[in-house]
Amino acid sequence: MPYQIHAHQVMELWEVNSKLSFNIDSHTDNASLKQLQEAMKTLTSEVRSLKN
């Protein structure tokens, strides 16, 4: 159910522009899986570097 708040109460505003799904069906080709694995490795590396 929507509700109203005042603008000064907003702390963050997020926009979703993509979705990760881990329910990969058996028809997904190996190239797509490899690309997904590489993207996840890159993201993991970036997050680790931000933590340090």
C-alpha positions as CSV (number, residue, x, y, z in Angstrom):
1,M,0.0,0.0,0.0
2,P,1.5,3.4,-1.0
3,Y,2.1,6.0,1.7
4,Q,3.2,9.6,1.7
5,I,6.4,11.0,3.3
6,H,8.0,14.4,3.3
7,A,11.0,15.1,1.0
8,H,13.3,15.7,4.0
9,Q,12.6,12.2,5.2
10,V,14.1,10.6,2.1
11,M,17.6,9.2,2.9
12,E,18.2,7.3,-0.3
13,L,16.6,6.9,-3.7
14,W,17.4,3.8,-5.8
15,E,16.6,2.9,-9.4
16,V,16.8,-0.7,-10.6
17,N,18.0,-1.1,-14.1
18,S,18.9,-4.8,-14.2
19,K,18.2,-8.1,-12.5
20,L,20.4,-11.1,-11.6
21,S,18.7,-14.4,-11.7
22,F,20.3,-17.6,-10.4
23,N,17.6,-19.9,-11.7
24,I,19.5,-20.6,-14.9
25,D,17.7,-23.2,-17.1
26,S,19.4,-26.1,-18.7
27,H,19.1,-24.5,-22.2
28,T,21.5,-21.7,-21.4
29,D,24.5,-21.9,-23.6
30,N,28.0,-22.2,-22.2
31,A,29.1,-18.8,-23.6
32,S,26.4,-17.0,-21.6
33,L,27.4,-18.8,-18.5
34,K,31.0,-18.0,-19.0
35,Q,30.1,-14.3,-19.5
36,L,28.1,-14.3,-16.3
37,Q,30.9,-15.9,-14.4
38,E,33.4,-13.3,-15.6
39,A,31.0,-10.5,-14.7
40,M,30.5,-11.9,-11.2
41,K,34.3,-12.2,-10.8
42,T,34.7,-8.6,-11.8
43,L,32.0,-7.4,-9.5
44,T,33.5,-9.4,-6.6
45,S,36.9,-7.9,-7.3
46,E,35.5,-4.4,-7.3
47,V,33.6,-4.9,-4.1
48,R,36.7,-6.3,-2.4
49,S,38.7,-3.3,-3.5
50,L,36.1,-0.9,-2.1
51,K,36.2,-2.6,1.3
52,N,40.0,-2.0,1.6
